Structure formats: C-alpha cells, structure tokens
Amino acid sequence: MADSFGDRVAAAVARTGPLCAGIDPSSGLLEAWGLRDDAQGLRSFCATCVEGFADVVAVVKPQVAFFERHGAVGLAELERLVAEATAAGLIVIADAKRGDIDSTAAAYADAWLGEASPLAADAVTVHPYLGLGALSPLVDLAAANGKGVLVVARSSNPEGRELQQAVTATGPGVEDMLLGEIAELNGSAAIPTGTVGAVVGATLEPSAFALSQLGGVILAPGLGAQGAGPSDIAARFAGCSPGSVLPSSSRGLLNQGPDPADLGRSARSLNRELAAALG
C-alpha cells in the first residue's frame, strides 16, 4: 500500500520546511509579471513557479479557478503544471473546493485523485456542506491511492464565519463538528491516518476543538498578505504533529516574481522563519 498523504507531507516538510506556496495566476499578477493573460502567459507563470519553488518548499497549491477562467486551454495548462511540479518533486494540492453527492462526488474523485486523470493531484480541497459523508467517494479513492482530501472547515473570510460558527443540534459549532468527524475518520481502521485533513485559516483564533487531535494535514491559508506571521502560526497550531501544518502564502510570495531566483529566496527565507517558530 502507498504511504498515506499525511506521511508523505510529513516527510517532505522534514526535508524543506512547512511552507505551502500558492500558484495563483490572476490577471493582476500576470500583468505585474509582464505576461499576457492567456494560455502562454499561464505557461510562463507556472514554469517560473516550478523553477523557483522546486527543492525549496514541500508543497505547491494551484488555485484552480485561475485556470478554469481560460476554459479548455487553461485546464490544459493546469494539467501541464501538475505534471511538471510532480516531476520536480513537489507535492501538489489542487485548490478546487469541490463537493457533491453520489455519482457526482465519484466523478470529482476520478478527476482530481484518480491515477488515470491528467488533472490528478496529491490532494484536493473540498466543501463539506452537503455533509461530510457525501464526500466518501473522494475519501475512499484518496485512501486507496495515497492521496489526500482537505475539507474547508474554518475559513477566515468574514462571510463564512456565521455559518461555520453556527451551533448544531447536538451542541458544537458546525466547524468543530466537522473537525471532530475528520478526526474520527483518521482514527478509524478504514482509511490510512492522515488521508483526510482540514483547511483552517491561519488568521483565526483557536476554536474549542483541539487541532492536535485532528490526525490529518492542516492547510493554513492566510500567511503573509492576509496578515498572519510565523509567530501566529506557531501559537494557533501549537501541539500539532510535526509536519502536519502547511502554512500557505500566495500573493505574498508571488509578488516577489517574476525572477524565479527571487521567488526561491523569498520562499526559503519564509520557510526558515516558519521552521524556527514551529520548532
């Protein structure tokens, strides 16, 4: 059986540090890098990111929406990015935020986690608001293929807080109910520990659920441009297993481009700060 996603992430973090580098080819960033907002611009942007981040960070996280907006040619460039980043030894999280039920969830699983799919990444982000159980096809395929499913549980956007903090019929808030269900999945014999993780905003103060009990990878967006620093990461994820927390920076890093050497230097510096803060 393949190593679990959690084990692979921990090993990669041990080699390079915990930083997850976002790859977000927005129209504004493409323009700032002197690139056209088209397929060729995407290709150049992604090639620069792979060159700059390879052997420097453990994980890259392409935001799928910035590719989808270009239609078929954008998805082709996303396929190219996944293949080239994987060949460079990077773990790839597809930030696609998918989620549905039954056959549709199974189709999403095939697309993002299936061995035969050209879009298949090492992990995919998902929405749980049709119920965590509805994501079973994604979880099952991830478990079989040594991949990961990262559930958006506590997002830092203001629009999400009222829903995520709403109290459930059994007592805990929605976000803590989800985190508890993820912990139960990771603690079961049915899937390898670390298959299911969570997206938890790095700018948020801790909730009642102890993240150290999650048993999976925590993707923590909000580092840099959104205001969280290495000391915030250390405080908010204290007690989590070494190699299980992936603080993520997108704009803060990408604004250092388009020179891949500058991207690499910025990422390496931030990785050192994070590693020191997390111990």
matplotlib code that plots the C-alpha trace (Angstrom):
import matplotlib.pyplot as plt

x = [0.0, 1.2, 2.3, -0.6, -0.9, -0.1, 3.1, 4.2, 3.6, 5.5, 8.5, 8.5, 8.2, 11.1, 13.3, 12.4, 10.2, 6.4, 5.7, 3.0, 3.4, 0.3, 0.3, -2.4, -2.1, -4.6, -4.9, -3.3, -0.3, 0.2, 0.2, 2.6, 5.0, 4.8, 2.8, -0.2, -3.5, -3.7, -2.5, 1.1, 1.1, -0.2, 2.5, 5.3, 3.9, 3.7, 7.1, 8.6, 6.9, 8.1, 11.6, 11.5, 9.9, 11.4, 13.7, 12.7, 9.1, 7.3, 4.0, 2.5, -1.2, -2.5, -5.9, -7.9, -10.2, -7.4, -7.0, -10.7, -11.4, -9.5, -11.6, -10.1, -6.7, -6.5, -7.2, -4.5, -2.0, -3.2, -2.5, 0.9, 1.6, 0.6, 2.8, 5.9, 5.5, 5.2, 8.3, 10.2, 9.4, 6.7, 3.5, 0.6, -2.7, -5.4, -7.3, -10.6, -13.1, -15.3, -18.1, -21.3, -23.1, -23.2, -22.1, -21.0, -18.7, -17.3, -16.6, -14.8, -12.8, -11.8, -10.9, -8.7, -7.5, -7.7, -4.5, -5.5, -6.6, -4.3, -5.6, -4.9, -3.0, -1.7, -4.7, -7.8, -9.7, -13.4, -16.5, -18.4, -21.8, -23.7, -22.5, -19.0, -20.4, -21.3, -17.5, -17.0, -16.1, -13.3, -12.1, -12.2, -10.2, -7.7, -7.2, -6.6, -4.2, -2.2, -3.7, -5.5, -8.8, -8.7, -12.0, -12.7, -13.8, -12.7, -12.2, -11.1, -13.3, -15.9, -18.8, -18.1, -17.9, -21.6, -22.3, -19.2, -19.8, -23.5, -24.4, -25.6, -28.5, -26.0, -24.1, -20.8, -20.5, -20.5, -16.8, -16.0, -18.5, -16.7, -13.2, -14.4, -15.8, -12.5, -10.7, -13.0, -12.2, -8.5, -8.8, -10.8, -9.3, -11.0, -8.5, -4.9, -4.3, -3.8, -5.9, -8.4, -7.3, -8.7, -8.4, -8.2, -7.5, -4.2, -5.7, -8.3, -8.0, -8.4, -11.9, -13.0, -11.7, -8.1, -6.4, -3.7, -6.3, -7.2, -4.9, -4.5, -2.8, -3.9, -3.7, -3.5, -4.0, -3.6, 0.2, 1.6, -0.8, -3.7, -1.9, -0.6, 3.1, 5.2, 4.6, 0.8, 1.2, 3.1, 0.5, -2.6, -1.3, 0.6, 0.6, 0.0, 2.2, 5.5, 4.9, 1.2, 0.7, 1.1, 1.1, 0.2, 1.2, 0.2, 0.2, 2.9, 5.3, 4.2, 4.6, 8.3, 8.3, 8.9, 12.5, 12.5, 15.6, 13.8, 10.8, 13.1, 15.0, 11.7, 10.3, 13.5, 13.6, 9.9, 10.4, 13.3, 11.2, 8.3, 10.5, 12.1, 8.7, 7.1, 10.2]
y = [0.0, 3.5, 5.8, 7.9, 11.6, 12.6, 10.6, 11.9, 15.5, 15.0, 13.5, 16.4, 19.0, 17.4, 17.9, 21.5, 23.1, 23.6, 26.3, 25.7, 28.1, 29.1, 29.4, 31.9, 33.3, 36.1, 38.7, 41.2, 39.0, 38.1, 41.8, 42.6, 39.9, 41.3, 38.3, 38.2, 37.0, 33.9, 30.3, 31.3, 33.7, 30.9, 28.5, 31.0, 31.9, 28.3, 27.3, 30.2, 29.0, 25.4, 26.6, 28.9, 26.6, 23.2, 21.9, 25.0, 24.2, 21.0, 21.7, 23.9, 24.8, 25.9, 27.8, 26.0, 29.0, 31.0, 28.2, 27.5, 31.1, 30.4, 27.3, 24.3, 25.9, 26.9, 23.4, 22.1, 24.5, 23.2, 19.6, 20.7, 22.4, 19.3, 17.1, 19.4, 20.2, 16.5, 15.7, 18.4, 16.5, 18.9, 17.8, 19.3, 20.4, 21.3, 24.1, 23.2, 23.3, 20.6, 18.8, 16.9, 13.6, 10.1, 9.7, 13.4, 13.1, 9.9, 11.8, 14.6, 11.9, 10.4, 13.8, 15.1, 11.9, 9.1, 7.6, 7.9, 11.5, 14.2, 16.6, 14.3, 16.0, 14.7, 16.2, 18.3, 20.8, 20.1, 21.8, 19.7, 21.5, 18.6, 16.6, 15.1, 11.6, 12.8, 13.1, 9.3, 8.6, 11.2, 9.9, 6.3, 6.9, 9.1, 6.3, 3.8, 6.0, 7.5, 10.9, 13.5, 15.3, 18.7, 19.8, 23.5, 23.7, 27.1, 29.8, 33.2, 35.1, 37.2, 35.8, 32.3, 32.8, 33.0, 29.7, 27.9, 29.0, 28.2, 25.8, 22.4, 20.5, 18.4, 21.3, 22.1, 24.7, 23.5, 23.9, 21.9, 19.2, 18.8, 18.8, 16.1, 14.0, 14.3, 13.1, 10.1, 9.2, 9.5, 7.3, 4.6, 1.4, 2.0, 4.6, 5.4, 8.0, 11.4, 10.8, 13.5, 16.9, 20.4, 23.9, 26.2, 29.9, 31.0, 34.3, 32.7, 32.2, 28.6, 27.1, 24.6, 21.7, 20.8, 20.7, 18.5, 15.7, 16.0, 13.3, 14.8, 17.6, 21.2, 23.6, 27.1, 29.9, 33.5, 33.7, 37.0, 39.2, 38.3, 39.2, 36.0, 35.7, 32.8, 33.5, 33.5, 30.1, 28.7, 30.0, 28.9, 25.4, 24.6, 20.9, 19.7, 16.9, 17.9, 18.1, 18.2, 22.0, 23.7, 27.5, 28.8, 32.0, 33.0, 36.7, 37.5, 35.1, 35.7, 39.4, 38.7, 37.4, 37.1, 36.2, 32.5, 33.2, 35.9, 33.6, 30.9, 33.3, 34.6, 31.2, 29.9, 32.8, 32.4, 28.6, 29.2, 31.6, 29.1, 26.2, 28.2, 29.3, 25.8, 24.2]
z = [0.0, -0.8, 2.0, 3.3, 2.2, 5.8, 5.9, 2.5, 3.6, 6.9, 5.0, 2.6, 5.3, 7.1, 4.0, 3.1, 5.8, 6.2, 3.6, 1.0, -2.0, -3.8, -7.5, -8.4, -12.0, -11.6, -14.3, -12.0, -11.3, -14.9, -15.8, -13.0, -14.3, -17.8, -19.1, -21.3, -19.8, -22.0, -22.2, -23.0, -20.0, -17.8, -19.1, -18.4, -15.0, -13.9, -15.3, -13.3, -10.1, -10.5, -11.1, -8.1, -5.7, -6.5, -3.7, -1.7, -0.5, 0.3, -1.4, -4.1, -4.3, -7.6, -7.3, -10.0, -10.6, -12.2, -14.8, -15.3, -16.3, -19.6, -20.4, -22.1, -22.7, -19.1, -17.9, -20.3, -18.6, -15.2, -16.4, -17.5, -14.2, -12.2, -14.3, -14.1, -10.4, -9.7, -11.8, -9.8, -6.6, -5.3, -3.6, -5.4, -3.7, -6.2, -4.6, -6.4, -3.5, -5.0, -3.2, -4.2, -3.7, -5.1, -8.7, -9.0, -6.0, -7.5, -10.8, -8.9, -7.2, -10.5, -11.9, -9.0, -7.4, -10.0, -11.2, -14.8, -14.8, -16.2, -13.6, -10.6, -7.8, -4.5, -2.7, -3.4, -1.3, -0.8, 0.6, 3.2, 3.3, 1.7, 4.7, 5.3, 4.5, 0.9, 0.3, 0.8, -2.8, -2.6, 0.7, -0.4, -3.6, -1.8, 0.8, -2.0, -3.9, -1.1, -1.7, 0.5, 0.9, 2.6, 4.0, 4.3, 7.9, 9.3, 6.6, 7.5, 5.1, 7.1, 5.0, 6.3, 10.0, 10.8, 9.1, 10.3, 13.9, 13.9, 16.8, 15.7, 17.3, 19.3, 20.7, 19.0, 16.2, 12.6, 12.2, 15.3, 14.4, 11.0, 12.7, 15.1, 12.2, 10.3, 13.5, 13.7, 10.0, 10.6, 13.7, 12.0, 10.5, 7.2, 5.9, 6.4, 9.1, 7.5, 4.4, 5.5, 6.5, 7.0, 5.8, 8.8, 8.4, 9.9, 10.9, 13.2, 17.0, 18.1, 18.5, 21.1, 19.0, 19.7, 16.3, 17.7, 17.7, 14.0, 12.8, 9.4, 7.4, 8.2, 5.3, 6.9, 4.3, 5.4, 5.8, 4.5, 2.6, 4.8, 8.0, 9.7, 10.5, 11.7, 15.3, 14.7, 13.0, 16.0, 18.5, 16.6, 15.7, 18.9, 19.7, 16.2, 15.0, 13.3, 9.5, 9.8, 9.4, 6.0, 6.3, 2.9, 1.2, -2.3, -3.1, -0.5, -2.3, -5.9, -5.6, -5.4, -9.0, -11.9, -11.3, -10.1, -8.1, -6.2, -5.6, -4.3, -2.0, -0.5, 0.0, 1.6, 4.0, 5.0, 5.4, 7.8, 9.9, 10.0, 10.9, 13.7, 15.0, 14.8, 16.3]

ax = plt.figure().add_subplot(projection="3d")
ax.plot(x, y, z, "-o")
ax.set_aspect("equal")
plt.show()
